[in-house]
Amino acid sequence: MSELRNIRHLTSDELKSYFVERGEKPYRAKQVEEWLWKKAARSFEEMTNLSKETRNLLESGFRMDPIVIEKKQVSNDRTIKNAFRLHDGPIIEGVLIPTDTRMTACVSSQVGCSLTCAFCATGKLDRLRNLHYDEIFDQVAIIREQAEQHYNIPLSNVVYMGMGEPLLNYSNVLRSIELITSPQGLNMAPRRITVSTAGIAKMIKKLGDDQVKFNLALSLHAANDTKRNRIMPINESNNLHVLEDALNYFYDKTGTRVTLEYIVFKNFNDSREDARELAAFAKRVVSKINLIEYNPIDGGEFERTSDDRVNAFMNELWLHGLVVNLRRSRGKDIDAACGQLANKSVKD
């Protein structure tokens, strides 16, 4: 790998010093930063308001390490799934999810994942490393371009629900959100961003202490410890009681209602009794519930449940006066399950 520094990892002061030491005006740093974060340039050649000499100076002094699209799949329902290749070789995923009301980018935070959730294709991939904040930023920038190029609609939302556990890459995730929401970056509203966690209680509390402005979602998927331990090993060290305490702490600090995500699996967590357990947990946390249709993975043990059972499950939750949304499965005709396209790309 090149010994040159990644220009996107420099502070403003470091970039300014670089120019001043080489006889350039300090305002060049601001011009470059505008290209990097506001215009999301992924090469020095794109920085067209800089002279050729200045661009050559940057080219000789720095590298940029942009991510590139390795493979792209477009679903009949307009979902676009990308396999992105990183500068050092690994593959990650990012997805554009269009609905009637929003254009959502689903982005990854790690290469692979260490949590081995039983229903997730990413759990079959070893965690190789955390993503740097600029690699997360690139996913959003590229998917934003796809929304405008394919559908002529601006990107409206970002969810950290792709590969990896965002709260195990805390500083890079928060820095990427700063850049996405900054007026000097992509200028998206923090309330349009959701970070989804499998449930790292101490880091949920840290989000509260940091008084973050974005939304938090918990991948729950079972509301008793026995079932959740089986599908999500993280629950053994972060059980439901511990998570309940952390989520209430987060709400007390931020005033933001948490979303409880619940994938409905056939003959595992789709009974009325399961719904009553979910209702009991949801009533102890200021929350809303997203029920999610399952996208089965290759060689997985779980299946999507029937519409009738989903409807009965929802009705039981409504009887308890809860706010419930159903998220339909997207991209059923492509490798839509999280980690599936990356798994195939690694094998190819």
N, C-alpha and C positions, 0 to 999 in steps of 0.2 A: 504494500500500500504506500501511496505517496507520503512523504514527510511533511508536505504542506498542510497547514491548518485548514480546517473547515471554516470558511468565512462566516457561516451562520452560527458558529459557536463563539464568536467574538462579542464582547460587550461594545456598546456605543463608543466608550472612551478608548478602547483598544483599537477600534477601526479608525477613529479620528487621529490617534497618535500615529498610526501606520501612514496615513496620508501626509500629515505634517512633517514627519521625519523624511519624507521623500519629496518635499518641496511643493506638495499639492495643498489646495485650500481645504480647511477642516470641514467645510460644508459638503465636500464630496461624500463624507461618511453618511450624512443624512440622505443624500441622493441614492446611495447604494442600499441603505436600509429600506428605503421606499420601494426599490425594485425587489428586494428580498422578501418583504413581508406584505406590503400593500398590493403589489402587482404580481407577487408569487413567482418571480423569475427563477428559472432552474438552470440558467447558464449565463455567463458574463456577456455573451454576444447579444442577449436580449436587452441589455442596458443601453438603449440606443441614444439617450441624451448625454451619455459620457463619450468623450473622445476615444478614438481608436487606441491612442497611447495609454489612456487611463484604463481601458479594458484590458489591454495587454499587461499593464502593471498588476492588475488584479489576477489575471490568468497566471502570471508567473509567481505570484505570492501566495495564492490560496487555491483550495479545491472547494467543491460545493456538495458533492455526494447526493444528487437528487435521486429519488426513487423513479423507476420506469415501469410502464405497463408490460408485463410479460405475457399475459393472456387476458382476454376479455370475453365474457359471455353475456348476451342480451336475452332476457326472458320474454315470453309472449305477453307477460303483464308489465313489461317495460323496465323491470328490475335489471340493473347492470352490475355484474359481479366482476371484480378485477383481481387478478393475481399480480401483485407488485413485486418486482425484484429490487432488493436493496443493493447498495454499492459493493458490499462485501459478499454478495451471493444469495443469501436466504430469501425465501418467498413469504410474503404476508398477504392478507386480503383486505379489500375495502369495497363497499357496496353502495350503489345509489338505489334508494328505495322510493319510487314515486307512488303517491296515493292521490286521492281526489283533493286533499287539502294541504299537502306538504311535499317537499322534496328533501329527503333525509339522507345524509351520508353516515354510513356505519363504518367505523374505523377501528383498526387494531392498535394495541399498545405494547405488545410483546411479540417476539418471534417464537411461536409455539406457546405453551402454557405448562405450568408446573402443578396445576390443581387436579388434573385427571378426572373431571366430572364424567360420569358414565355415559351420558347422552350426547356428548359433544365431540365432534371430529377433531377439534383442536387439541383435546386431551390426549389424542393418540400421537401428537407431535411433541418431542422434547422441547423444553424451553431453552433456546439457545442464548438469547440476550434480550434486554430491554430495548425498546425503540428510543432513539433520541427525539427530542421535541420537534426538530425540523422534519424528521421522517413521518411523524404524526401529522404535522402541518401540511406536508406534501400530499398526503392522502386526501385531506379535506379540499385542498386547492385543485387537485386533479378531478375529483368527483364534482366539485362546483363547476368546473369547465364542462364536464359531461352533461350536467343538468341543463346548462345553457345551450350547448351545441346540439344535443339530441332532442330536447323538449322545449327550448326557449323559455325556460322557467328558472328563476334564481333558486339557489339552494336555500332552504329555510331552516333546517335542523341538523344537528350533529349528535350522534350517539356513539359513545365509547362502549360498543357491544361486540366488537370483532374479536380477533384472536388475542388471548392474554387476559390477565387480571390487572386492570388499570391501577388499583391501589397498591400493587406491588411494584409499580413504576411511578411512584407518587410525584416526584419533582418534575420529571419530564412531561407527565400528563398535565400537571398544573401550568407549567410553562407553555405548553402547546395551546392550552385554553386561553392564556393571556394573549398570545399572538393572534389567535383566531378572533378574539373579542375586541382587541385593541383598535381604536380609530386609526392607528398607524399600521394595523394589520388588515384582517379581513372584515373587521367591524361588525361581527355578528353579536346579537344580544346574548348575554350569559344564560338567560332563561330559555334560549333555544338549544341549549347544550345539556345532554344527560350523560352522566358517568354511571355505568352499571358495574356492580361488584358482586362477586360470589359470597361476600360476607367476611371482611377482615375488620373485626370490631374496633381494634385500636386505631386503625386508619380512618374508619368512619367518624370516630370521635375527633381525630385530627382535622378532618374536613370541617367539622363543627367549630373547632378552635380557630381555624383559619377563616371562618365565616365566608365560605365560598358562596358565590351567587348563582352557580349552575345547579341543575337538578341531579338528584341521586336516585338510582334504582337498585333494588336488591333482587338478585336472582334467587328466588325462594324455592319454588318447585315442589316443596313438601312442607307441611306445617306440623309435622311431628319429628322428633329427633331420630327415631329409628329409621324412618324412610329417608330422611334427608342425609343421614350418615351413609346410607347405602349408595346413593347417587352422587353425593358431593362430600368427599372425604374431609374437606375444610371444615365441615360442620362438627367434626369430633373435637376440634380446638376452638370453634366459634359457634357454640350451640344456640338454639333459638332464644333462650333466656338472655344470653350475653348479647345477641344481636338486637333483641328488643330494647335492651338498655342503651345500646349504642345509637340506635335509630332515634329514640326519644331524646337523647343528648343532642344529636345532630339537629333535630327539629327545634329544640329549645334554643340552640345557638344561632340558627339561621332563619327560622320561621318558614322553612321550605318543607312542604309535604313530600314524603317519600313515595315512590312507586314500587309496589311489590309485583315482581314478574313471576308468572306461574305457568310453565309449560304443562299442558295437560297430556299425560301419557295413558295409553290404553291399558286398562286393568291394573294400574299401579297407583295413580293419585287422582282418579277421575270419578270417585263415588260421592254420594251426598255426604257421607261421613267425612271424607276428605275436605269437602267444601265447608262443612261446619267447623272443622279444625282451622282452616284458612280464615274463616270469618272471625273466629275467636282471637287468632293472632292479629288480624288486621284491626280489630277493635282496640287493641292495646297499643297501637302505633298510629300516629296521625298519617294516614296513607290513602292511596287509591290502588286499585288492582288492575293489572293488565294480564288477562288470560291469553296465552299464546298457543296457536296451533303448532304442532311439532313437525319439523322437517327431518324425516328419518335419515340416518347416516349409513354409509356402506358398512355392513357387518355389525350394525348396532343391535342391541337387544330390545329397544323400545320402539313402539309404533304409535302413529297418530290415532287418537280416539275418534269415535263417531260424532257427527254433528248432534245427534240426539243427546248423547251423554254430556257434551259441552253445554248444550242449552239447559239441561237439567241442573248442571253444576252452576251455571250463571244464575238461574232462577233461585237456587238455594242462597246464593250470596246476596241477591237483591232482597230476599225475604228478611235478611239481616240489616237492610238499609245501607249497604256498602256501594261505593262508586266503583263500577266495573266496566272495563273496555275489553273487547275481543280483538286481538291482533291476528288477522288472517295470515296464513303462510304465504310467503312471496317466493317467486322464482322456482315454482315446483318443477319446471321443465329443464332447469339447469342445476349446477352443483351449489344449491343455495344454502345448505346447512353450514354453519360456521366451521371453517377449517377444511371443508371438503375439497374445495378447489386447490388449496395449498397442498393438501395431502397428495392429490393427483399430480400437481406440478412438481413436487419433490420426487415422485416416482418416475416421472417421464424422462 
